[in-house]
Amino acid sequence: MKFLYLSLFLLLSVTFLSAQDVKVESVKRNMSQGEQPGLSVVLPQADVKVVEAGLTELMQGKGRNKPEKVSNEWVMMHTVMPQVTQDTVDIYARTIATTEGVVVEFYFKDSLGFIDNNRPTIHAQAEKFVYDFARAQRKATLKNQIDAAEDLLKSFEKEYSSLSKDLEKLNQSVTKSKLEIDENTNKISTNESDQNRVRDQIQAQKKKVNDAAKLSPEAKKAEESNLKSLEKDLSSLIKDKEKLYKANVKCETEVRDAEQEIKNKEVELDNKQKQIAEQKGKIKTLNDELLKFK
């Protein structure tokens, strides 16, 4: 009966571990004490420094002594770890960075020697101990990834907002330039009418000059002064028209450049919107994964 309960416990443990995407594997590998049985777990996408910080905290437990790193192993001697055994236990652990993530190996040694699956009850407890550690580390990794992903999302959203403001300013610039072109075009039309009127006045004034010349030099001089004033007005109107044409050419160039920039900004906005949607999807996936570890 005792064996049946143990078998059920182990079966449920394996099922539970699989459901939570944390797999603890029994291994036999060379370590500082020779080839010994241990437990290994892979922590996907984890950071070695973060894992080792969690590892040393776990190994220390509530004791005052801290684990020491000897060569490539963290060692905690004669510690009390009731989750594994009521006996004192020596714990050896090491981390290995791989392309898959960080591999963490644990080796437990009590008064009877290194714990292996020949002692199923204590081995299951050691396995659960490693599992709990892996689960906590997986949660920490996911939370870090979520924080980083949310920071990146905020950056994307900030860039999107900046692009939107740039686009709004460009559209306002185009509207302003087009209004200026319309105003200048109306002014040019008015200017041309004024020029025609002044030209007619000049022709009439030239006749007055000729008529005044027949009267007296003084009369001719007065009419010539009026003619010069009209010619000066015409010259001023011609210069104003040239300025208006140049202003329109400048505005038209600005409109073309701004409209091209608007197209570019619209493409950037579309791409940024896609980035934001993809990033939100990544965050949701990470949060869904984290829910498995609640």
Secondary structure by P-SEA (a helix, b strand, c coil): caaaaaaaaaaaaaaaaaaacbbbbbbbbbcccccccbbbbbbccccaaaaaaaaaaaaaccccbbbbbcccbbbbcccccccccccbbbbbbbbbbccccbbbbbbbbcccccccccaaaaaaaaaaaaaaaaaaaaaaaaaaaaaaaaaaaaaaaaaaaaaaaaaaaaaaaaaaaaaaaaaaaaaaaaaaaaaaaaaaaaaaaaaaaaaaaaccaaaaaaaaaaaaaaaaaaaaaaaaaaaaaaaaaaaaaaaaaaaaaaaaaaaaaaaaaaaaaaaaaaaaaaaaaaaaac
